[in-house]
């Protein structure tokens, strides 16, 4: 049964990852992402079923459109394969298909990856992904018994100041509203303390990578860091391994 669950989640992950690619691209282009047929982003030719098999179509077509022969971005494969692998990870962490929390986590991962890809590619965080993540994150928080109303109020106040003040000071140039709303969602899902840990980790990793790329002249000082992507990266780590990491960190300080 375990291996069957892995196969099912990997297969579903590829399918929903393909749909996620469509969502991210079409939301950015302000196009319909529900009913419109898929088409090549270069020649606008409507794609047939054989062109839409997740991952395998990319391999069979050697990364090129069957009609115009132009290259297909590897980022599409990233979305499909990453969601498939993240969903497949759930049974390895003890979340089987007979557990309601598994499906909640699947939705959380789906929305999180959508935010990561949108912010990384377009420096924007679509509202639909924030709503999905906020709703299922709050449900998860309540089900696992870590919901703390007072802690949530403190956390919401903190992220309002942390993300809101830079937004007001820079008039949206240094920090967007999407980052502020993402902070709210983190608090609803993780609570106050883990949200602080998530944001700290995200900024440390982002700063280290930024300075490294700057030193090796891969970017210039005007490069805009997709901080939302780093926050999501840290969020997923803390969501699944936060307690272990925090316990290890405290053990280094107090023992």
Secondary structure as GFF3:
##gff-version 3
##sequence-region A 1 255
A	DSSP	alpha_helix	2	28	.	.	.	ID=ss1
A	DSSP	three_ten_helix	49	51	.	.	.	ID=ss2
A	DSSP	alpha_helix	56	60	.	.	.	ID=ss3
A	DSSP	alpha_helix	74	92	.	.	.	ID=ss4
A	DSSP	alpha_helix	100	122	.	.	.	ID=ss5
A	DSSP	alpha_helix	127	143	.	.	.	ID=ss6
A	DSSP	alpha_helix	149	170	.	.	.	ID=ss7
A	DSSP	alpha_helix	177	190	.	.	.	ID=ss8
A	DSSP	alpha_helix	192	215	.	.	.	ID=ss9
A	DSSP	alpha_helix	227	254	.	.	.	ID=ss10
###
